[in-house]
Amino acid sequence: MNNRHEQEKKQFKQLFQKEGVNAFEKRFKVLDCFLKIEQHVTCREITDQLKIDGNPMDTDFVEETMEFLCRFGFAHMVQFEDGPRRYEHRHLGMHHDHMICVKCGDILEFKDEVLEKKQAHVAAAYGFHMLQHRMEIYGICSKCLKSRELMMPLCRARQGETCIIKSFAGGRRAQMRLSSMGLRYGDAIEVVSSQGGGQMVVATGDSRFAICHGLAEKILVQHAPPEMDADTSLTQGHAPGRLPGRKIALSDMKQGQEGVIVRVGGEGTLRRRLLEMGINRGTHIYVEKYAPLKDPLEIIVKGYHVSLRVEEAADIMVENVQSVKHP
């Protein structure tokens, strides 16, 4: 690496002197400091290091010099989400991508030849000539994962994270509100957005829910394993012959079939009526029979016989559908 640095210093001298860039000696010291750090650094960090090395300089001068280094291909400016502008050493002919920890801010570089070839293949399949690309993966590094609590309030989950509902610390009224939304213990939920101390939006399956900060404090969750997404529930055992990945409307089920409710649609009074009847997520539902004209249909839910119009049943999504002999 030192040989490469020495070569780049020589190229720096040739280019900058040829272009007649002013304050050459001072800019050369900025380059030397930047190459020694060999990390994703801000101009402020470079300025601080220069001061430690006995070369104090103005931050504006360092910023101007780093722009020169980017222009001549010695550095590359990166900015992750709304963080500060950072600069990394640009190694000619070498490409890498980044993983950024949203908790501690660590930036990890990685290179995967299989992934690179796959991206080129996808671009070619669309007739697209790729000039450059950048991949940024945001998540939580292994160091931060080890220090995280096993269970925490939902309000502390990060945007984009999938969590499992494990417990509920609220009173009966708050628990009823959670149940009316169709959320239950064991559900995997994705944090769609989080406003810090304000409202959160979470999703499970194809349903979104807005949750105030107070309620999110009472929902205790655990981090989901990487292979789990918000379409998965830990309470759903997949028995032989079931189709766990296939979701259909209740109105499309046949007489004698049973399934598990994964979403209750509808609005206002209709949705409230369905939930009051015990038709909510995670509940087993059995189609007993259809009327002669196929409307309404008779179902059994939680031991009760209920009659539903086909139009209402179309708003209820079911999975794990299978034919069973119901008592």
DATA-V709831 format. One record per backbone hydrogen bond with DSSP energy under -1.0 kcal/mol. CO is the residue of the C=O (numbers start at 0). NH is the residue of the N-H. Records with the same first field share a line. If there is no record, write none. Layout:
CO: NH ; NH
This chain:
0: 4
1: 5
2: 6
3: 7
4: 8
5: 9
6: 10
7: 11
8: 12
9: 13
10: 14
11: 15
12: 16
13: 17
14: 18
15: 20
22: 26
23: 27
24: 28
25: 29
26: 30
27: 31
28: 32
29: 33
30: 34
31: 35
32: 36
33: 37
38: 40
40: 86
41: 45
42: 46
43: 47
44: 48
45: 49
46: 50
47: 51
48: 52
49: 54
50: 53
57: 61
58: 62
59: 63
60: 64
61: 65
62: 66
63: 67
64: 68
65: 69
66: 70
67: 71
68: 73 ; 74
69: 72
73: 89
75: 87
77: 85
79: 82
85: 77
86: 40
87: 75
90: 93
96: 109
97: 136
98: 107
99: 138
100: 104
105: 100
107: 98
109: 96
111: 115
112: 116
113: 117
114: 118
115: 119
116: 120
117: 121
118: 122
119: 123
120: 124
121: 125
122: 127
123: 126
134: 97
136: 99
138: 101
140: 144
141: 145
151: 220
152: 155
153: 156
157: 160
160: 190
161: 223
162: 188
163: 221
164: 185
166: 219
170: 174
171: 175
172: 176
173: 177
174: 178
175: 179
176: 180
177: 182
178: 181
183: 186
185: 233
186: 164
188: 162
189: 202
190: 159
192: 200
198: 194
199: 210
200: 191 ; 192
201: 208
202: 189
203: 206
206: 203
208: 201
210: 199
211: 215
212: 216
214: 217
215: 153 ; 154
217: 168
218: 153
219: 165 ; 166
220: 151
221: 163
224: 227
228: 231
229: 204
231: 187
232: 235
236: 238
238: 241
242: 245 ; 319
247: 317
248: 251
249: 252
253: 256
255: 323
256: 286
257: 321
258: 284
259: 318
260: 281
262: 316
266: 269
267: 271
268: 272
269: 273
270: 274
271: 275
272: 276
273: 278
274: 277
277: 279
279: 282
282: 260
284: 258
285: 299
286: 255
288: 297
290: 293
295: 290
296: 307
297: 287 ; 288
298: 305
299: 285
300: 303
303: 300
305: 298
307: 296
308: 312
309: 313
311: 314
312: 315
314: 264
315: 249
316: 261 ; 262
317: 247
318: 259
321: 257
